[in-house]
Amino acid sequence: MTTAATVFAATMAFAHSGVANEAVKARMEAMKAIGGATGTIGKMVQGKTDFDAAAAEAAAATIAEKAAMIPALFEAEEMDPESEAKPEIWTNWDDFVAKGSALEMAAKGLDTSSLDAMKAGFGAVGGACADCHKAYRVKK
């Protein structure tokens, strides 16, 4: 494991150490993975890091993979004081699942072959995240 991966894993473990509910912890870890992968692409799009097609492709794949897991991760209505999930997730289930699917499709459709192509499609990924967060996330 690289030093960066070790630091990331340790940070993730610490960040969720106060979460007692394992189902909630799994959801939070998936969301953090999506956030990390989005950050990887975002830094390239913003010119903060050099474009790396392989890293961008891996990040987009992570976003799509974790987004596909959203319905299963949230299926049980479980909460924890550390959770950022709003109860509306379960009262508006079909809309919530559709928003997760939109993120998955945006990530799968993201062309990571060049920086220009990625810039053109990255707004759809960010927009899908924002749409869901506006409706279903409590920012803590």
C-alpha positions in Angstrom: 0.0 0.0 0.0 1.4 3.4 -0.9 1.9 6.1 1.8 -1.0 8.1 0.4 -3.3 5.1 0.4 -2.3 4.3 4.0 -2.9 7.9 5.1 -6.3 7.9 3.3 -7.4 4.6 4.9 -6.4 5.8 8.4 -8.2 9.1 7.8 -11.3 7.2 6.7 -11.2 4.9 9.7 -10.9 7.9 12.1 -13.5 10.0 10.3 -16.2 7.3 10.9 -14.9 6.0 14.3 -17.8 7.6 16.1 -20.5 5.9 14.0 -22.0 3.0 15.9 -24.3 1.7 13.2 -22.4 -0.4 10.7 -25.0 0.2 7.9 -24.6 3.9 8.3 -20.9 3.6 8.4 -20.9 1.7 5.1 -23.1 4.4 3.6 -20.7 7.1 4.8 -17.7 5.3 3.5 -19.2 4.9 0.1 -20.1 8.6 0.0 -16.5 9.5 1.1 -15.2 7.4 -1.7 -17.4 9.2 -4.2 -16.2 12.5 -2.8 -12.6 11.5 -3.0 -12.9 10.3 -6.6 -14.8 13.5 -7.5 -12.0 15.5 -5.9 -9.4 13.7 -8.0 -11.2 14.6 -11.2 -12.1 18.1 -9.9 -8.5 19.0 -9.3 -7.6 18.0 -12.8 -10.5 20.0 -14.3 -9.5 23.0 -12.2 -5.8 22.7 -13.2 -4.7 22.0 -9.7 -3.1 18.7 -10.7 -1.9 17.5 -14.1 -4.3 15.5 -16.2 -3.8 11.8 -15.8 -6.2 9.7 -18.0 -5.7 6.5 -16.0 -6.4 8.2 -12.6 -9.4 10.0 -14.1 -10.8 6.8 -15.5 -10.3 5.0 -12.2 -12.0 7.9 -10.3 -15.0 7.8 -12.7 -15.2 4.1 -12.3 -15.2 4.5 -8.5 -18.0 7.1 -8.6 -20.1 4.8 -10.9 -19.4 1.7 -8.8 -20.3 3.4 -5.5 -23.3 5.2 -7.0 -24.7 1.9 -8.1 -24.6 0.7 -4.5 -26.7 3.6 -3.2 -30.1 1.8 -3.3 -28.7 -1.2 -1.4 -26.8 0.9 1.1 -29.8 3.0 2.0 -32.5 0.4 1.7 -32.8 -0.1 5.4 -34.0 3.1 7.2 -31.2 3.2 9.7 -29.8 6.4 11.3 -26.9 7.4 13.5 -26.3 10.8 15.2 -23.3 11.2 12.8 -25.3 10.5 9.7 -26.0 13.3 7.2 -28.9 11.4 5.6 -32.3 13.1 5.8 -35.4 11.0 6.6 -36.9 12.2 3.3 -34.7 9.6 1.6 -37.1 6.9 2.7 -40.3 8.9 2.1 -39.2 9.9 -1.4 -37.5 6.6 -2.2 -38.1 6.5 -5.9 -36.7 10.1 -6.4 -33.7 9.3 -4.2 -32.9 6.2 -6.2 -33.3 8.1 -9.5 -30.8 10.7 -8.3 -28.3 7.9 -7.4 -28.9 6.4 -10.8 -28.3 9.8 -12.5 -24.9 10.0 -10.8 -24.0 6.5 -11.9 -24.9 7.2 -15.5 -23.1 10.6 -15.5 -19.9 8.9 -14.2 -20.2 6.0 -16.7 -20.7 8.6 -19.5 -17.8 10.8 -18.4 -15.2 10.8 -21.2 -11.8 10.7 -19.4 -9.7 10.3 -22.6 -8.6 14.0 -22.6 -8.8 16.9 -20.2 -11.1 18.9 -22.6 -13.5 15.9 -22.9 -13.6 15.5 -19.2 -14.2 19.2 -18.6 -17.1 19.0 -20.9 -18.8 16.2 -19.0 -17.8 16.8 -15.5 -20.6 19.3 -14.8 -23.1 16.4 -15.1 -21.3 14.5 -12.4 -21.2 17.5 -10.1 -24.8 18.4 -10.9 -26.0 14.9 -10.0 -24.2 15.1 -6.6 -25.6 18.5 -5.9 -29.2 17.5 -6.9 -29.2 14.7 -4.4 -27.4 16.6 -1.6 -29.8 19.5 -1.8 -32.7 17.2 -1.2 -31.4 14.4 1.0 -28.3 15.5 2.9 -27.9 17.5 6.1 -24.6 19.3 6.0 -22.9 18.9 9.4 
